[in-house]
Amino acid sequence: MRIISIKNYIIVVSLLSFSSSLFAASRDYISVVGSSTVYPFATVVAERFGKNTGSLTPKIESTGSGGGMKLFCSGIGTKYPDITNSSRRIKESEFKKCQDNGVTEIIEVLIGYDGIVLSNSIQSKKMNLTRKDIYLALADKIPNSNGKLVKNPNKTWQDVNPSLPDKAIVVIGPPPTSGTRDAFVELAMEGGAKSFKALKALRKSKDSNKIIEMMRDLDIPASAFNEKGKKVFKAITHAIREDGAYIEAGENDNLIIQKLEANPDALGIFGYSFLDQNSDKVQGSTVELVEPTFESIADKSYSIARPLYFYIKKAHINVVPRIADYAAEFSSEKAWGPEGYLADKGMIPMNKDLRSKFSDDIKNMTIMKGVE
């Protein structure tokens, strides 16, 4: 007969109790948080899933990509979400937080694409913008005629570009926790800043004197970026002005639509799907003379487009009922295919090879290895 000491017995029981307590408050529904852009797509999938399977409809919450990642990466157990939606890829810092909190097995699923649009009321004239215009309108600091960074002096769109209307710059957009905001500053603001040779050169610069000089102009300690030009470039281009020209509207894109109706001179920033669903109220600005359309986002001729994702917590798959089935519904051809119901909602489908790849990742529960 094998004898277990009282000490070891207590340790074993404690470990079992701890393990079971993680899932003690069990749920019989799937919990999904994250991106406001992915929210309408996830909602329609959840509704179809609930109707077709007879299961409880998954609970979808719009918390923003950053807010969703924070909740998702907080730990394992049914008090934490099973899935988070994101309108940008998980950041390295978020992935590390997940790992540190025991969320070590994550399934990453690219679901399709979306464009970021700058829209105004159909009561106003459509805007024709470039990424340079967008940068000069919204950046906190811009180069002056001598190439020195100064506080943005532009008050009207005509100050930005003489061909644009003589109207005050008023742009209503998402907060820093939003994946739309992350993608906007990367695609539109960085893209516009590259129009300036000095800023474009700074991005690849290894000239420590030049980089430190730029840091001095930005009031940033040189040690903060380890003399890397790319990080200084991002600090410049990702900083949006805070003098009232840009107004944060939270994570609710429908609220931005309402504000655009109330103020025909304002522009709003949100995903293409919201433009598509509200085309009777708002219109999309052209960017580099390209209209934001399903086709232009799909063929990448529209320059402000981004990928959409969701992330699954593998540890929850065999605990919370039918997570894998929900993911399978999302990745079915009837949902995310070219003729699928998500395309009808405004999501731009991936090509066949990518759809096959990520569908297989779901079936095989393929764990992401890290963030490049």
Secondary structure, DSSP 8 states (H G I E B T S, - for coil): -----HHHHHHHHHHHHHHHHHTSS--SS-EEEE-TTTHHHHHHHHHHHHHHH-S---EE----HHHHHHHHTT-SSTTS-SEEEESS---HHHHHHHHHTT---EEEEEEEEEEEEEEEETTS---EE-HHHHHHHHBSEEE-TTS-EEE----BHHHH-TTS-S-B--EEE--TT-HHHHHHIIIIIHHHHTTSHHHHHHHT---HHHHHHHHHHTT--GGGGTT-HHHHHHHHHT-B--SSSEEE-TT-HHHHHHHHHH-TT-EEEEEHHHHHHTTTTEEE-EETTB---HHHHHTT-SSSEEEEEEEEEGGGTTTSTTHHHHHHHHTSHHHHSTTSHHHHTT-B---HHHHHHHHHHHHHT-------
